[in-house]
């Protein structure tokens, strides 16, 4: 019990740090059953490594899920007047993007961008599978 409290407090502190210099994305669309209680997705640049970005996301379910997290995360860049996908992370390649038999999952992904000084954002494909089936939600991070 004490370990759970310590982990929860640690995750809240990390989330507070991200919130201090970025804002939450607000354009989420729920699809499927209402097993997803809340989500967040945020992007930020590293203060020490040029071109290194961090995408943090979290999902909270209405109860314990068989599987919860993100099925994929796409990194977008704005280049030559259009947004295009630069990189895609799939849960099959990065199993830490999901968790099992829990009601909450929080993950941070670091990525070194191909270009410096252009806008980037990420799109997170949330996923929750439980006794009522599969729920999905797509959310964009802030543009950095």
VEXROVO-557914 format. One record per atom (N, C-alpha, C, O): residue number from 1; residue in three letters; atom name; x, y, z. Coordinates in steps of 0.1 Angstrom, whole numbers, padded with zeros to 4 digits. Layout:
// VEXROVO-557914
     n   res   atom       x       y       z
   NUM   Ala     CA       X       Y       Z
...
END
This chain:
// VEXROVO-557914
     n   res   atom       x       y       z
     1   Unk      N    0008   -0012    0000
     1   Unk     CA    0000    0000    0000
     1   Unk      C    0009    0013    0000
     1   Unk      O    0006    0022   -0007
     2   Unk      N    0019    0012    0008
     2   Unk     CA    0028    0024    0009
     2   Unk      C    0035    0026   -0005
     2   Unk      O    0037    0038   -0009
     3   Unk      N    0039    0015   -0012
     3   Unk     CA    0045    0016   -0025
     3   Unk      C    0036    0023   -0035
     3   Unk      O    0040    0031   -0043
     4   Unk      N    0023    0019   -0035
     4   Unk     CA    0013    0024   -0044
     4   Unk      C    0012    0039   -0042
     4   Unk      O    0011    0047   -0051
     5   Unk      N    0012    0044   -0029
     5   Unk     CA    0011    0058   -0026
     5   Unk      C    0023    0065   -0031
     5   Unk      O    0022    0076   -0036
     6   Unk      N    0035    0060   -0029
     6   Unk     CA    0047    0066   -0033
     6   Unk      C    0048    0067   -0049
     6   Unk      O    0051    0077   -0054
     7   Unk      N    0044    0057   -0056
     7   Unk     CA    0043    0057   -0070
     7   Unk      C    0033    0067   -0075
     7   Unk      O    0036    0075   -0084
     8   Unk      N    0021    0068   -0069
     8   Unk     CA    0011    0077   -0073
     8   Unk      C    0016    0091   -0071
     8   Unk      O    0014    0100   -0080
     9   Unk      N    0022    0094   -0059
     9   Unk     CA    0027    0108   -0057
     9   Unk      C    0038    0111   -0067
     9   Unk      O    0039    0123   -0071
    10   Unk      N    0047    0102   -0070
    10   Unk     CA    0058    0104   -0079
    10   Unk      C    0052    0108   -0093
    10   Unk      O    0057    0117   -0099
    11   Unk      N    0042    0100   -0097
    11   Unk     CA    0036    0103   -0110
    11   Unk      C    0029    0116   -0111
    11   Unk      O    0030    0124   -0121
    12   Unk      N    0023    0120   -0100
    12   Unk     CA    0016    0133   -0099
    12   Unk      C    0026    0145   -0099
    12   Unk      O    0024    0155   -0106
    13   Unk      N    0038    0143   -0093
    13   Unk     CA    0048    0153   -0094
    13   Unk      C    0054    0154   -0108
    13   Unk      O    0056    0166   -0113
    14   Unk      N    0056    0143   -0115
    14   Unk     CA    0061    0144   -0129
    14   Unk      C    0050    0151   -0137
    14   Unk      O    0054    0159   -0146
    15   Unk      N    0038    0148   -0135
    15   Unk     CA    0027    0154   -0143
    15   Unk      C    0027    0169   -0140
    15   Unk      O    0025    0177   -0149
    16   Unk      N    0028    0173   -0128
    16   Unk     CA    0028    0187   -0124
    16   Unk      C    0040    0195   -0131
    16   Unk      O    0038    0206   -0135
    17   Unk      N    0051    0188   -0132
    17   Unk     CA    0063    0194   -0139
    17   Unk      C    0059    0197   -0154
    17   Unk      O    0062    0208   -0159
    18   Unk      N    0053    0187   -0160
    18   Unk     CA    0049    0189   -0174
    18   Unk      C    0039    0200   -0176
    18   Unk      O    0040    0207   -0185
    19   Unk      N    0030    0200   -0167
    19   Unk     CA    0019    0210   -0167
    19   Unk      C    0024    0224   -0165
    19   Unk      O    0018    0234   -0169
    20   Unk      N    0036    0226   -0159
    20   Unk     CA    0040    0239   -0156
    20   Unk      C    0045    0247   -0168
    20   Unk      O    0046    0259   -0168
    21   Unk      N    0048    0240   -0179
    21   Unk     CA    0053    0247   -0191
    21   Unk      C    0046    0243   -0204
    21   Unk      O    0050    0247   -0214
    22   Unk      N    0036    0235   -0203
    22   Unk     CA    0028    0231   -0214
    22   Unk      C    0013    0230   -0211
    22   Unk      O    0010    0231   -0199
    23   Unk      N    0005    0229   -0220
    23   Unk     CA   -0009    0228   -0218
    23   Unk      C   -0014    0215   -0223
    23   Unk      O   -0008    0208   -0231
    24   Unk      N   -0026    0211   -0218
    24   Unk     CA   -0032    0198   -0222
    24   Unk      C   -0038    0199   -0236
    24   Unk      O   -0043    0210   -0239
    25   Unk      N   -0039    0189   -0243
    25   Unk     CA   -0046    0188   -0255
    25   Unk      C   -0061    0187   -0252
    25   Unk      O   -0065    0181   -0242
    26   Unk      N   -0070    0193   -0260
    26   Unk     CA   -0084    0192   -0257
    26   Unk      C   -0092    0186   -0268
    26   Unk      O   -0105    0186   -0267
    27   Unk      N   -0086    0181   -0278
    27   Unk     CA   -0095    0176   -0290
    27   Unk      C   -0096    0161   -0290
    27   Unk      O   -0093    0155   -0300
    28   Unk      N   -0100    0155   -0279
    28   Unk     CA   -0101    0141   -0278
    28   Unk      C   -0115    0137   -0283
    28   Unk      O   -0125    0144   -0281
    29   Unk      N   -0116    0125   -0289
    29   Unk     CA   -0129    0120   -0294
    29   Unk      C   -0130    0106   -0289
    29   Unk      O   -0122    0097   -0292
    30   Unk      N   -0140    0103   -0281
    30   Unk     CA   -0142    0090   -0275
    30   Unk      C   -0150    0081   -0286
    30   Unk      O   -0159    0086   -0292
    31   Unk      N   -0145    0069   -0287
    31   Unk     CA   -0151    0059   -0296
    31   Unk      C   -0153    0046   -0288
    31   Unk      O   -0144    0044   -0279
    32   Unk      N   -0163    0039   -0290
    32   Unk     CA   -0165    0026   -0283
    32   Unk      C   -0172    0028   -0269
    32   Unk      O   -0178    0038   -0267
    33   Unk      N   -0170    0019   -0260
    33   Unk     CA   -0177    0020   -0247
    33   Unk      C   -0170    0029   -0238
    33   Unk      O   -0159    0032   -0239
    34   Unk      N   -0178    0034   -0228
    34   Unk     CA   -0173    0045   -0219
    34   Unk      C   -0164    0039   -0207
    34   Unk      O   -0167    0043   -0196
    35   Unk      N   -0154    0031   -0210
    35   Unk     CA   -0146    0026   -0200
    35   Unk      C   -0134    0036   -0197
    35   Unk      O   -0128    0034   -0186
    36   Unk      N   -0132    0046   -0205
    36   Unk     CA   -0121    0055   -0203
    36   Unk      C   -0127    0067   -0195
    36   Unk      O   -0136    0074   -0200
    37   Unk      N   -0122    0069   -0183
    37   Unk     CA   -0126    0080   -0175
    37   Unk      C   -0120    0093   -0178
    37   Unk      O   -0126    0103   -0179
    38   Unk      N   -0106    0093   -0180
    38   Unk     CA   -0099    0105   -0184
    38   Unk      C   -0086    0102   -0191
    38   Unk      O   -0081    0091   -0189
    39   Unk      N   -0081    0112   -0198
    39   Unk     CA   -0068    0110   -0204
    39   Unk      C   -0061    0123   -0204
    39   Unk      O   -0067    0134   -0202
    40   Unk      N   -0047    0123   -0206
    40   Unk     CA   -0040    0135   -0209
    40   Unk      C   -0029    0131   -0219
    40   Unk      O   -0024    0120   -0219
    41   Unk      N   -0024    0141   -0227
    41   Unk     CA   -0013    0139   -0236
    41   Unk      C   -0006    0153   -0237
    41   Unk      O   -0013    0163   -0240
    42   Unk      N    0007    0153   -0235
    42   Unk     CA    0014    0165   -0236
    42   Unk      C    0028    0163   -0242
    42   Unk      O    0034    0152   -0240
    43   Unk      N    0033    0173   -0249
    43   Unk     CA    0046    0172   -0255
    43   Unk      C    0055    0184   -0250
    43   Unk      O    0049    0195   -0247
    44   Unk      N    0068    0182   -0248
    44   Unk     CA    0077    0192   -0244
    44   Unk      C    0091    0190   -0249
    44   Unk      O    0095    0178   -0252
    45   Unk      N    0098    0201   -0251
    45   Unk     CA    0112    0200   -0256
    45   Unk      C    0121    0197   -0244
    45   Unk      O    0118    0202   -0232
    46   Unk      N    0132    0191   -0246
    46   Unk     CA    0142    0189   -0235
    46   Unk      C    0149    0202   -0233
    46   Unk      O    0152    0210   -0243
    47   Unk      N    0152    0205   -0221
    47   Unk     CA    0160    0218   -0218
    47   Unk      C    0175    0216   -0220
    47   Unk      O    0182    0225   -0220
    48   Unk      N    0179    0203   -0222
    48   Unk     CA    0194    0200   -0222
    48   Unk      C    0198    0195   -0236
    48   Unk      O    0210    0196   -0239
    49   Unk      N    0190    0188   -0243
    49   Unk     CA    0194    0182   -0256
    49   Unk      C    0185    0188   -0267
    49   Unk      O    0173    0185   -0268
    50   Unk      N    0192    0196   -0276
    50   Unk     CA    0184    0201   -0287
    50   Unk      C    0178    0191   -0296
    50   Unk      O    0184    0181   -0299
    51   Unk      N    0166    0193   -0300
    51   Unk     CA    0159    0183   -0309
    51   Unk      C    0153    0171   -0301
    51   Unk      O    0147    0163   -0308
    52   Unk      N    0154    0171   -0288
    52   Unk     CA    0149    0159   -0281
    52   Unk      C    0135    0163   -0275
    52   Unk      O    0134    0173   -0268
    53   Unk      N    0125    0156   -0279
    53   Unk     CA    0112    0159   -0273
    53   Unk      C    0107    0148   -0265
    53   Unk      O    0111    0136   -0266
    54   Unk      N    0098    0151   -0256
    54   Unk     CA    0092    0141   -0247
    54   Unk      C    0077    0142   -0249
    54   Unk      O    0071    0152   -0248
    55   Unk      N    0071    0130   -0250
    55   Unk     CA    0056    0129   -0251
    55   Unk      C    0052    0121   -0239
    55   Unk      O    0056    0110   -0237
    56   Unk      N    0044    0127   -0230
    56   Unk     CA    0039    0121   -0218
    56   Unk      C    0024    0119   -0220
    56   Unk      O    0017    0128   -0225
    57   Unk      N    0019    0108   -0216
    57   Unk     CA    0004    0105   -0217
    57   Unk      C    0000    0097   -0206
    57   Unk      O    0008    0089   -0200
    58   Unk      N   -0013    0098   -0203
    58   Unk     CA   -0019    0089   -0192
    58   Unk      C   -0033    0087   -0195
    58   Unk      O   -0040    0095   -0201
    59   Unk      N   -0038    0075   -0190
    59   Unk     CA   -0052    0071   -0192
    59   Unk      C   -0057    0065   -0179
    59   Unk      O   -0050    0057   -0173
    60   Unk      N   -0069    0069   -0175
    60   Unk     CA   -0075    0064   -0163
    60   Unk      C   -0088    0057   -0168
    60   Unk      O   -0096    0064   -0175
    61   Unk      N   -0090    0045   -0163
    61   Unk     CA   -0103    0038   -0167
    61   Unk      C   -0113    0039   -0155
    61   Unk      O   -0109    0043   -0144
    62   Unk      N   -0125    0035   -0158
    62   Unk     CA   -0135    0036   -0148
    62   Unk      C   -0134    0024   -0138
    62   Unk      O   -0140    0024   -0128
    63   Unk      N   -0125    0014   -0142
    63   Unk     CA   -0123    0003   -0133
    63   Unk      C   -0110   -0004   -0138
    63   Unk      O   -0104    0001   -0148
    64   Unk      N   -0106   -0015   -0132
    64   Unk     CA   -0094   -0022   -0136
    64   Unk      C   -0097   -0028   -0150
    64   Unk      O   -0107   -0034   -0153
    65   Unk      N   -0087   -0026   -0159
    65   Unk     CA   -0088   -0031   -0173
    65   Unk      C   -0078   -0043   -0175
    65   Unk      O   -0068   -0044   -0168
    66   Unk      N   -0082   -0051   -0185
    66   Unk     CA   -0073   -0062   -0189
    66   Unk      C   -0061   -0056   -0195
    66   Unk      O   -0050   -0061   -0192
    67   Unk      N   -0063   -0046   -0204
    67   Unk     CA   -0052   -0039   -0210
    67   Unk      C   -0055   -0025   -0211
    67   Unk      O   -0066   -0021   -0214
    68   Unk      N   -0045   -0016   -0208
    68   Unk     CA   -0048   -0002   -0209
    68   Unk      C   -0035    0005   -0213
    68   Unk      O   -0024    0001   -0209
    69   Unk      N   -0036    0016   -0220
    69   Unk     CA   -0024    0024   -0224
    69   Unk      C   -0027    0030   -0238
    69   Unk      O   -0038    0036   -0240
    70   Unk      N   -0017    0029   -0247
    70   Unk     CA   -0018    0035   -0260
    70   Unk      C   -0014    0024   -0270
    70   Unk      O   -0005    0016   -0268
    71   Unk      N   -0022    0023   -0281
    71   Unk     CA   -0019    0013   -0291
    71   Unk      C   -0008    0018   -0301
    71   Unk      O    0000    0011   -0306
    72   Unk      N   -0007    0032   -0302
    72   Unk     CA    0004    0038   -0310
    72   Unk      C    0004    0053   -0307
    72   Unk      O   -0005    0059   -0302
    73   Unk      N    0016    0058   -0310
    73   Unk     CA    0019    0073   -0308
    73   Unk      C    0025    0077   -0321
    73   Unk      O    0036    0072   -0325
    74   Unk      N    0020    0087   -0327
    74   Unk     CA    0025    0093   -0340
    74   Unk      C    0032    0106   -0337
    74   Unk      O    0026    0115   -0330
    75   Unk      N    0044    0109   -0342
    75   Unk     CA    0051    0121   -0340
    75   Unk      C    0049    0129   -0354
    75   Unk      O    0053    0124   -0364
    76   Unk      N    0043    0141   -0353
    76   Unk     CA    0041    0149   -0365
    76   Unk      C    0050    0161   -0365
    76   Unk      O    0054    0166   -0355
    77   Unk      N    0055    0165   -0378
    77   Unk     CA    0063    0177   -0379
    77   Unk      C    0056    0186   -0390
    77   Unk      O    0049    0181   -0399
    78   Unk      N    0058    0199   -0389
    78   Unk     CA    0053    0208   -0399
    78   Unk      C    0064    0213   -0407
    78   Unk      O    0073    0220   -0403
    79   Unk      N    0064    0208   -0420
    79   Unk     CA    0075    0210   -0429
    79   Unk      C    0070    0213   -0443
    79   Unk      O    0061    0206   -0448
    80   Unk      N    0075    0223   -0449
    80   Unk     CA    0071    0227   -0463
    80   Unk      C    0056    0229   -0464
    80   Unk      O    0049    0226   -0474
    81   Unk      N    0050    0236   -0454
    81   Unk     CA    0036    0240   -0454
    81   Unk      C    0026    0229   -0451
    81   Unk      O    0014    0231   -0453
    82   Unk      N    0031    0217   -0446
    82   Unk     CA    0021    0207   -0443
    82   Unk      C    0026    0198   -0431
    82   Unk      O    0038    0197   -0428
    83   Unk      N    0016    0192   -0424
    83   Unk     CA    0019    0183   -0413
    83   Unk      C    0021    0169   -0419
    83   Unk      O    0013    0165   -0427
    84   Unk      N    0032    0162   -0414
    84   Unk     CA    0034    0149   -0419
    84   Unk      C    0040    0140   -0407
    84   Unk      O    0046    0146   -0398
    85   Unk      N    0037    0128   -0408
    85   Unk     CA    0042    0118   -0397
    85   Unk      C    0057    0116   -0399
    85   Unk      O    0061    0113   -0410
    86   Unk      N    0064    0119   -0388
    86   Unk     CA    0079    0116   -0389
    86   Unk      C    0082    0103   -0383
    86   Unk      O    0091    0096   -0388
    87   Unk      N    0075    0099   -0372
    87   Unk     CA    0078    0086   -0366
    87   Unk      C    0065    0080   -0359
    87   Unk      O    0057    0088   -0355
    88   Unk      N    0064    0067   -0359
    88   Unk     CA    0053    0061   -0352
    88   Unk      C    0058    0050   -0343
    88   Unk      O    0066    0042   -0347
    89   Unk      N    0053    0051   -0331
    89   Unk     CA    0056    0041   -0320
    89   Unk      C    0044    0031   -0319
    89   Unk      O    0033    0036   -0316
    90   Unk      N    0046    0018   -0320
    90   Unk     CA    0035    0009   -0319
    90   Unk      C    0038    0001   -0306
    90   Unk      O    0049   -0002   -0302
    91   Unk      N    0027   -0003   -0299
    91   Unk     CA    0028   -0010   -0286
    91   Unk      C    0035   -0024   -0288
    91   Unk      O    0041   -0029   -0279
    92   Unk      N    0034   -0030   -0300
    92   Unk     CA    0040   -0043   -0303
    92   Unk      C    0056   -0041   -0302
    92   Unk      O    0062   -0050   -0297
    93   Unk      N    0061   -0030   -0306
    93   Unk     CA    0075   -0027   -0306
    93   Unk      C    0080   -0022   -0292
    93   Unk      O    0091   -0023   -0288
    94   Unk      N    0070   -0015   -0285
    94   Unk     CA    0073   -0008   -0272
    94   Unk      C    0063   -0013   -0262
    94   Unk      O    0053   -0005   -0260
    95   Unk      N    0064   -0025   -0256
    95   Unk     CA    0054   -0030   -0248
    95   Unk      C    0051   -0021   -0235
    95   Unk      O    0040   -0023   -0229
    96   Unk      N    0060   -0013   -0231
    96   Unk     CA    0058   -0004   -0220
    96   Unk      C    0047    0007   -0223
    96   Unk      O    0043    0014   -0214
    97   Unk      N    0042    0008   -0235
    97   Unk     CA    0032    0017   -0238
    97   Unk      C    0018    0013   -0233
    97   Unk      O    0009    0021   -0232
    98   Unk      N    0017    0000   -0228
    98   Unk     CA    0005   -0005   -0222
    98   Unk      C    0008   -0012   -0209
    98   Unk      O    0019   -0016   -0206
    99   Unk      N   -0002   -0014   -0201
    99   Unk     CA   -0001   -0022   -0189
    99   Unk      C   -0013   -0031   -0188
    99   Unk      O   -0023   -0029   -0195
   100   Unk      N   -0013   -0041   -0179
   100   Unk     CA   -0023   -0050   -0177
   100   Unk      C   -0028   -0051   -0163
   100   Unk      O   -0021   -0049   -0153
   101   Unk      N   -0041   -0054   -0162
   101   Unk     CA   -0048   -0056   -0149
   101   Unk      C   -0046   -0044   -0139
   101   Unk      O   -0044   -0046   -0127
   102   Unk      N   -0047   -0032   -0145
   102   Unk     CA   -0047   -0019   -0137
   102   Unk      C   -0057   -0010   -0142
   102   Unk      O   -0063   -0012   -0153
   103   Unk      N   -0060    0001   -0135
   103   Unk     CA   -0070    0011   -0139
   103   Unk      C   -0064    0024   -0144
   103   Unk      O   -0071    0032   -0149
   104   Unk      N   -0050    0025   -0144
   104   Unk     CA   -0044    0037   -0148
   104   Unk      C   -0030    0033   -0154
   104   Unk      O   -0024    0024   -0150
   105   Unk      N   -0027    0041   -0165
   105   Unk     CA   -0014    0038   -0171
   105   Unk      C   -0008    0052   -0175
   105   Unk      O   -0015    0060   -0182
   106   Unk      N    0004    0055   -0171
   106   Unk     CA    0011    0068   -0174
   106   Unk      C    0025    0064   -0180
   106   Unk      O    0032    0056   -0175
   107   Unk      N    0028    0070   -0192
   107   Unk     CA    0040    0067   -0199
   107   Unk      C    0046    0080   -0204
   107   Unk      O    0040    0090   -0207
   108   Unk      N    0059    0079   -0206
   108   Unk     CA    0067    0090   -0211
   108   Unk      C    0076    0084   -0222
   108   Unk      O    0083    0075   -0220
   109   Unk      N    0076    0090   -0234
   109   Unk     CA    0084    0086   -0245
   109   Unk      C    0093    0097   -0250
   109   Unk      O    0089    0108   -0251
   110   Unk      N    0106    0094   -0251
   110   Unk     CA    0115    0104   -0256
   110   Unk      C    0119    0101   -0270
   110   Unk      O    0120    0090   -0274
   111   Unk      N    0120    0112   -0278
   111   Unk     CA    0123    0110   -0292
   111   Unk      C    0132    0121   -0297
   111   Unk      O    0130    0133   -0294
   112   Unk      N    0142    0118   -0305
   112   Unk     CA    0151    0128   -0311
   112   Unk      C    0146    0131   -0325
   112   Unk      O    0145    0122   -0334
   113   Unk      N    0142    0144   -0327
   113   Unk     CA    0135    0148   -0340
   113   Unk      C    0146    0149   -0351
   113   Unk      O    0158    0150   -0348
   114   Unk      N    0141    0148   -0363
   114   Unk     CA    0150    0149   -0375
   114   Unk      C    0154    0163   -0378
   114   Unk      O    0165    0166   -0383
   115   Unk      N    0145    0173   -0374
   115   Unk     CA    0147    0187   -0377
   115   Unk      C    0147    0195   -0364
   115   Unk      O    0140    0192   -0355
   116   Unk      N    0154    0206   -0364
   116   Unk     CA    0154    0216   -0353
   116   Unk      C    0146    0228   -0357
   116   Unk      O    0145    0231   -0369
   117   Unk      N    0140    0234   -0348
   117   Unk     CA    0133    0247   -0349
   117   Unk      C    0121    0247   -0359
   117   Unk      O    0119    0256   -0366
   118   Unk      N    0114    0235   -0359
   118   Unk     CA    0101    0235   -0367
   118   Unk      C    0091    0229   -0357
   118   Unk      O    0095    0223   -0347
   119   Unk      N    0078    0232   -0359
   119   Unk     CA    0068    0227   -0350
   119   Unk      C    0066    0212   -0351
   119   Unk      O    0067    0206   -0361
   120   Unk      N    0063    0207   -0339
   120   Unk     CA    0060    0192   -0337
   120   Unk      C    0048    0191   -0328
   120   Unk      O    0046    0199   -0320
   121   Unk      N    0042    0179   -0329
   121   Unk     CA    0032    0175   -0320
   121   Unk      C    0031    0160   -0321
   121   Unk      O    0036    0154   -0330
   122   Unk      N    0023    0154   -0312
   122   Unk     CA    0021    0140   -0312
   122   Unk      C    0006    0137   -0311
   122   Unk      O   -0002    0145   -0306
   123   Unk      N    0002    0125   -0317
   123   Unk     CA   -0011    0120   -0316
   123   Unk      C   -0011    0107   -0309
   123   Unk      O   -0004    0098   -0313
   124   Unk      N   -0018    0106   -0298
   124   Unk     CA   -0018    0094   -0290
   124   Unk      C   -0031    0086   -0292
   124   Unk      O   -0042    0092   -0291
   125   Unk      N   -0030    0074   -0295
   125   Unk     CA   -0042    0065   -0297
   125   Unk      C   -0044    0057   -0285
   125   Unk      O   -0038    0046   -0283
   126   Unk      N   -0053    0061   -0276
   126   Unk     CA   -0055    0054   -0263
   126   Unk      C   -0063    0042   -0265
   126   Unk      O   -0071    0041   -0275
   127   Unk      N   -0061    0032   -0256
   127   Unk     CA   -0067    0019   -0258
   127   Unk      C   -0070    0013   -0244
   127   Unk      O   -0062    0013   -0235
   128   Unk      N   -0082    0009   -0242
   128   Unk     CA   -0086    0002   -0229
   128   Unk      C   -0095   -0010   -0233
   128   Unk      O   -0105   -0009   -0240
   129   Unk      N   -0091   -0022   -0228
   129   Unk     CA   -0098   -0034   -0230
   129   Unk      C   -0102   -0040   -0217
   129   Unk      O   -0094   -0043   -0208
   130   Unk      N   -0115   -0042   -0215
   130   Unk     CA   -0120   -0048   -0203
   130   Unk      C   -0132   -0056   -0205
   130   Unk      O   -0135   -0061   -0216
   131   Unk      N   -0140   -0058   -0194
   131   Unk     CA   -0152   -0067   -0195
   131   Unk      C   -0163   -0062   -0204
   131   Unk      O   -0171   -0070   -0209
   132   Unk      N   -0163   -0049   -0207
   132   Unk     CA   -0173   -0043   -0216
   132   Unk      C   -0168   -0041   -0230
   132   Unk      O   -0175   -0035   -0238
   133   Unk      N   -0157   -0047   -0233
   133   Unk     CA   -0151   -0046   -0247
   133   Unk      C   -0139   -0037   -0248
   133   Unk      O   -0132   -0035   -0238
   134   Unk      N   -0138   -0031   -0259
   134   Unk     CA   -0126   -0022   -0262
   134   Unk      C   -0131   -0008   -0263
   134   Unk      O   -0141   -0005   -0270
   135   Unk      N   -0124    0001   -0257
   135   Unk     CA   -0127    0016   -0258
   135   Unk      C   -0114    0022   -0264
   135   Unk      O   -0103    0019   -0260
   136   Unk      N   -0116    0031   -0273
   136   Unk     CA   -0105    0039   -0279
   136   Unk      C   -0107    0054   -0278
   136   Unk      O   -0119    0058   -0277
   137   Unk      N   -0097    0061   -0279
   137   Unk     CA   -0097    0076   -0279
   137   Unk      C   -0085    0081   -0286
   137   Unk      O   -0074    0076   -0283
   138   Unk      N   -0086    0091   -0294
   138   Unk     CA   -0075    0097   -0301
   138   Unk      C   -0073    0111   -0296
   138   Unk      O   -0083    0119   -0295
   139   Unk      N   -0061    0115   -0292
   139   Unk     CA   -0059    0128   -0286
   139   Unk      C   -0046    0134   -0291
   139   Unk      O   -0036    0127   -0292
   140   Unk      N   -0046    0147   -0295
   140   Unk     CA   -0034    0154   -0300
   140   Unk      C   -0028    0161   -0288
   140   Unk      O   -0035    0165   -0278
   141   Unk      N   -0014    0161   -0288
   141   Unk     CA   -0008    0169   -0278
   141   Unk      C   -0007    0184   -0282
   141   Unk      O   -0012    0187   -0293
   142   Unk      N   -0002    0192   -0274
   142   Unk     CA    0001    0206   -0278
   142   Unk      C    0011    0207   -0289
   142   Unk      O    0020    0197   -0290
   143   Unk      N    0012    0217   -0297
   143   Unk     CA    0022    0219   -0307
   143   Unk      C    0034    0226   -0300
   143   Unk      O    0032    0235   -0292
   144   Unk      N    0046    0220   -0302
   144   Unk     CA    0058    0226   -0296
   144   Unk      C    0068    0231   -0307
   144   Unk      O    0078    0236   -0303
END
